[in-house]
Amino acid sequence: MKLCRFLAPGAATPAVGLTLDGATVLDLSSVGVTDLTELLDAPDLPALLQSLVAKSPRSLALEAVRLLAPVEQQEIWAAGVTYLRSKKARMEESDFSATAYDRVYEAPRPELFFKALGHKVVADGAPVGIRADARWNVPEPELALVLNRRGQLVGYAVGNDMSSRDIEGENLLYLPQAKVYDRSCAIGPFITVGVSEATARTWSISVRIARGGVEVFAGATQISQIKRTFDELIGWLTRSQTFPTGAVLFTGTGVVPANDFTLAAGDDVEIAISGIGTLRNSVVVV
């Protein structure tokens, strides 16, 4: 089962939807569900969704609606250096900070950083941004863990943690500027629910970048290559802090383009996770 937020044709208010077949979306607002955050907080979300389906909510063609980012007021956080490939890439981009990235990969405490607020998240089909003052920009395809108010893992989404590698590489203390700016975070198109970590770790994640309709980069990895368990990452994120509207936690990237590659305005980025779907965004300069 996959949850989404969408705008129906002619509608001014976002709705919460559920897709079972990838072709139609069930409008849960027609059976009384108007708040995604409240829905994710249900004690038994899969059972609740089954009961809502039994009420025969209004069905719409998925292609007829506009998908929105499947978040509301959640905070978006990210874990770094969780794949061996990511550790190597971070060390390659910065002699100055190489030792820090090497150490954090092996350390008990993971790297965690704030990424965005829910209202700043870019949806499927909307443009992501590259900084005007950066020279080396890349997408970072990531599995996103969706947490409810109690810090419980309730679903998974596709995430794009846009990054300015030259800014981060210049000085480790510039990480917030390399990671947090307008249109630097995309999430979508759905939240897959009712799936265990063991199942999610069988999924693959891939990225394809096209320029003028021609593929200029493609790569893939397996979710199983994430070094830390999801519970471990969530445990560190929720240590000494609470999330009254829930949170989304990116789990790091294992696909990194070659060091001579950078995104350009007009590029098209597609990130696919086998158990969720494909997040598509064009690129603009911000």
C-alpha positions as CSV (number, residue, x, y, z in Angstrom):
1,M,0.0,0.0,0.0
2,K,1.3,3.4,-0.9
3,L,0.1,6.8,0.5
4,C,0.3,10.1,-1.2
5,R,-0.8,13.7,-1.1
6,F,-2.4,15.2,-4.2
7,L,-4.5,17.9,-5.8
8,A,-7.5,16.7,-7.7
9,P,-8.5,18.5,-10.9
10,G,-10.1,21.8,-9.9
11,A,-9.4,21.3,-6.2
12,A,-7.8,24.0,-4.0
13,T,-7.1,21.8,-1.0
14,P,-4.6,18.9,-0.9
15,A,-6.0,15.5,-0.2
16,V,-4.6,12.3,1.2
17,G,-4.6,9.3,-1.1
18,L,-3.9,5.6,-1.2
19,T,-2.9,3.7,-4.3
20,L,-3.1,-0.1,-4.5
21,D,-2.5,-0.6,-8.2
22,G,-0.3,2.3,-9.3
23,A,-3.0,3.4,-11.8
24,T,-5.7,4.8,-9.5
25,V,-5.7,6.8,-6.3
26,L,-8.3,6.4,-3.6
27,D,-9.3,9.8,-2.2
28,L,-9.2,9.2,1.6
29,S,-10.8,12.6,2.2
30,S,-14.0,11.1,0.9
31,V,-14.0,8.8,3.9
32,G,-13.0,11.4,6.4
33,V,-9.2,11.4,6.3
34,T,-7.8,14.9,5.7
35,D,-4.5,14.9,7.7
36,L,-1.5,12.8,6.7
37,T,0.2,13.4,10.0
38,E,-2.7,12.1,12.0
39,L,-3.1,9.1,9.7
40,L,0.6,8.1,10.2
41,D,0.1,8.2,13.9
42,A,-2.4,5.4,13.9
43,P,-1.5,2.5,16.2
44,D,-2.0,0.0,13.4
45,L,-1.7,1.9,10.1
46,P,-2.0,-1.1,7.7
47,A,-5.2,-2.3,9.4
48,L,-6.7,1.2,9.4
49,L,-6.0,1.6,5.7
50,Q,-7.7,-1.7,5.0
51,S,-10.7,-0.5,6.9
52,L,-10.8,2.7,4.9
53,V,-10.6,0.8,1.6
54,A,-13.6,-1.2,2.8
55,K,-15.6,2.1,2.9
56,S,-15.2,2.5,-0.9
57,P,-13.5,5.9,-1.1
58,R,-13.7,7.9,-4.3
59,S,-11.4,6.6,-7.0
60,L,-9.4,8.8,-9.4
61,A,-7.0,8.1,-12.2
62,L,-3.5,8.7,-10.9
63,E,-2.5,10.4,-14.1
64,A,-5.4,12.9,-13.6
65,V,-4.1,14.3,-10.2
66,R,-1.0,16.3,-9.3
67,L,1.1,14.6,-6.7
68,L,2.4,16.7,-3.9
69,A,5.3,15.9,-1.5
70,P,4.0,13.3,0.9
71,V,4.9,15.4,4.0
72,E,3.1,18.2,5.9
73,Q,4.9,19.8,8.8
74,Q,7.5,17.0,9.4
75,E,11.1,17.9,9.9
76,I,13.5,16.4,7.4
77,W,16.8,15.0,8.6
78,A,19.6,13.1,6.9
79,A,22.2,10.6,7.8
80,G,25.6,10.8,6.1
81,V,28.4,8.3,5.3
82,T,26.2,5.2,5.8
83,Y,27.5,3.5,2.6
84,L,31.1,2.7,2.0
85,R,30.9,4.4,-1.4
86,S,29.7,7.6,0.3
87,K,32.6,7.5,2.7
88,K,35.1,7.2,-0.2
89,A,33.4,10.0,-2.1
90,R,33.5,12.4,0.9
91,M,37.2,11.6,1.4
92,E,37.9,12.2,-2.3
93,E,36.2,15.6,-2.3
94,S,38.1,17.0,0.7
95,D,41.7,16.4,1.9
96,F,40.9,18.8,4.7
97,S,38.0,16.8,6.1
98,A,38.9,13.2,4.9
99,T,39.9,12.0,8.4
100,A,36.5,13.1,9.8
101,Y,34.5,11.2,7.2
102,D,36.7,8.1,7.7
103,R,36.2,8.2,11.5
104,V,32.4,8.8,11.4
105,Y,31.9,5.7,9.1
106,E,33.3,3.5,11.9
107,A,32.1,5.4,14.9
108,P,29.1,4.3,17.0
109,R,27.5,7.8,16.6
110,P,26.3,8.4,13.0
111,E,26.5,11.7,11.2
112,L,23.0,13.4,11.3
113,F,22.1,16.8,10.0
114,F,19.0,18.8,9.5
115,K,17.8,19.1,5.9
116,A,14.5,20.9,5.5
117,L,11.1,21.7,6.9
118,G,8.1,20.0,5.4
119,H,6.8,23.1,3.6
120,K,10.2,23.4,1.7
121,V,10.2,19.9,0.3
122,V,10.0,19.6,-3.5
123,A,7.4,17.2,-4.9
124,D,7.6,14.7,-7.8
125,G,7.6,16.7,-11.1
126,A,8.7,20.0,-9.5
127,P,12.3,21.4,-10.0
128,V,15.1,20.8,-7.6
129,G,17.8,23.4,-7.2
130,I,21.5,23.9,-7.6
131,R,23.2,26.8,-5.8
132,A,24.3,29.7,-8.0
133,D,27.5,30.0,-5.9
134,A,28.5,26.3,-6.3
135,R,30.5,24.7,-9.1
136,W,30.0,21.0,-8.2
137,N,26.5,19.9,-7.7
138,V,25.0,16.4,-7.5
139,P,21.8,14.6,-6.6
140,E,22.0,12.1,-3.8
141,P,19.4,9.2,-4.2
142,E,18.3,8.0,-0.8
143,L,15.8,5.8,0.9
144,A,13.8,8.1,3.3
145,L,12.4,6.7,6.5
146,V,9.0,8.2,7.5
147,L,8.5,8.4,11.3
148,N,5.3,9.3,13.2
149,R,5.1,11.5,16.3
150,R,6.2,8.7,18.5
151,G,9.4,8.2,16.5
152,Q,8.2,4.9,15.0
153,L,9.0,3.9,11.5
154,V,5.8,3.7,9.5
155,G,6.8,4.0,5.9
156,Y,9.4,4.6,3.2
157,A,9.7,7.2,0.5
158,V,12.2,8.2,-2.3
159,G,14.5,11.1,-1.4
160,N,16.9,13.4,-3.2
161,D,19.4,15.0,-0.9
162,M,20.8,17.7,-3.3
163,S,24.4,18.5,-2.4
164,S,27.0,21.1,-3.4
165,R,30.1,19.0,-3.1
166,D,32.7,21.8,-3.6
167,I,31.2,23.8,-0.7
168,E,31.2,20.8,1.6
169,G,34.6,19.8,0.4
170,E,36.2,23.2,1.1
171,N,35.4,23.0,4.8
172,L,33.4,20.5,6.8
173,L,31.8,23.4,8.7
174,Y,30.2,24.5,5.5
175,L,28.0,21.4,5.4
176,P,24.7,23.2,6.2
177,Q,25.3,25.6,3.2
178,A,26.1,22.6,1.0
179,K,22.9,20.8,2.0
180,V,20.3,23.4,3.1
181,Y,19.0,25.9,0.5
182,D,15.9,26.5,-1.6
183,R,14.8,23.4,-3.5
184,S,17.6,21.2,-2.0
185,C,15.3,18.4,-0.8
186,A,12.8,16.3,-2.9
187,I,10.6,13.5,-1.5
188,G,8.0,11.4,-3.3
189,P,6.1,10.1,-5.0
190,F,4.6,7.8,-2.4
191,I,5.0,6.5,1.1
192,T,5.1,2.7,1.1
193,V,3.6,1.3,4.3
194,G,3.3,-2.1,5.9
195,V,6.8,-3.2,5.0
196,S,9.5,-4.5,7.3
197,E,13.2,-3.4,7.3
198,A,14.1,-6.9,6.1
199,T,11.9,-6.4,3.0
200,A,13.1,-2.8,2.4
201,R,16.7,-4.1,2.4
202,T,15.9,-6.2,-0.6
203,W,15.1,-3.2,-2.7
204,S,17.4,-1.5,-5.2
205,I,17.9,2.2,-5.7
206,S,18.9,3.8,-8.9
207,V,19.5,7.3,-10.4
208,R,19.4,8.4,-14.0
209,I,20.4,11.9,-15.2
210,A,19.5,13.2,-18.7
211,R,20.7,16.4,-20.4
212,G,18.8,17.4,-23.5
213,G,17.2,14.0,-23.6
214,V,20.5,12.2,-23.5
215,E,21.6,10.1,-20.5
216,V,24.8,11.6,-18.9
217,F,24.9,9.5,-15.8
218,A,23.3,6.4,-14.4
219,G,24.0,4.3,-11.3
220,A,22.5,1.9,-8.9
221,T,23.0,0.2,-5.5
222,Q,21.2,-2.0,-3.0
223,I,19.5,-0.8,0.2
224,S,21.2,-3.7,1.9
225,Q,24.5,-1.9,1.6
226,I,23.5,0.7,4.2
227,K,25.8,-0.1,7.1
228,R,23.6,0.9,10.0
229,T,20.2,-0.6,10.8
230,F,17.1,1.6,10.5
231,D,16.5,1.2,14.2
232,E,20.0,2.4,15.0
233,L,19.6,5.5,12.8
234,I,16.2,6.3,14.3
235,G,17.5,5.7,17.8
236,W,20.2,8.3,17.4
237,L,17.9,10.8,15.7
238,T,15.3,10.6,18.5
239,R,17.9,10.7,21.3
240,S,17.3,13.8,23.4
241,Q,14.8,15.4,21.0
242,T,11.1,14.9,20.1
243,F,9.2,15.4,16.8
244,P,5.6,16.5,17.6
245,T,4.6,16.4,13.9
246,G,6.8,13.4,13.0
247,A,10.0,13.3,10.9
248,V,11.6,12.0,7.7
249,L,15.1,10.6,7.9
250,F,17.2,10.2,4.7
251,T,19.5,7.2,5.1
252,G,22.5,8.2,3.0
253,T,23.6,7.7,-0.6
254,G,25.4,4.8,-2.2
255,V,25.4,6.2,-5.8
256,V,27.9,9.0,-6.5
257,P,28.7,10.3,-10.0
258,A,32.4,10.6,-11.0
259,N,34.3,13.6,-9.7
260,D,34.2,15.4,-13.1
261,F,30.4,15.4,-13.2
262,T,28.2,18.3,-12.1
263,L,24.5,19.0,-12.6
264,A,23.4,21.7,-15.0
265,A,20.2,23.7,-15.3
266,G,17.7,21.8,-17.4
267,D,18.9,18.4,-16.4
268,D,16.3,15.8,-15.6
269,V,16.9,13.5,-12.5
270,E,15.0,10.3,-12.0
271,I,15.5,8.3,-8.7
272,A,13.8,5.0,-8.4
273,I,13.5,2.6,-5.5
274,S,12.0,-0.8,-6.4
275,G,9.5,-1.0,-3.6
276,I,8.3,2.6,-3.8
277,G,8.4,4.2,-7.3
278,T,10.2,6.9,-9.2
279,L,10.9,10.5,-8.2
280,R,11.3,12.8,-11.2
281,N,12.6,16.3,-11.0
282,S,14.2,18.8,-13.4
283,V,17.1,21.1,-12.3
284,V,17.1,24.9,-11.9
285,V,19.6,27.4,-10.5
286,V,18.6,29.0,-7.2
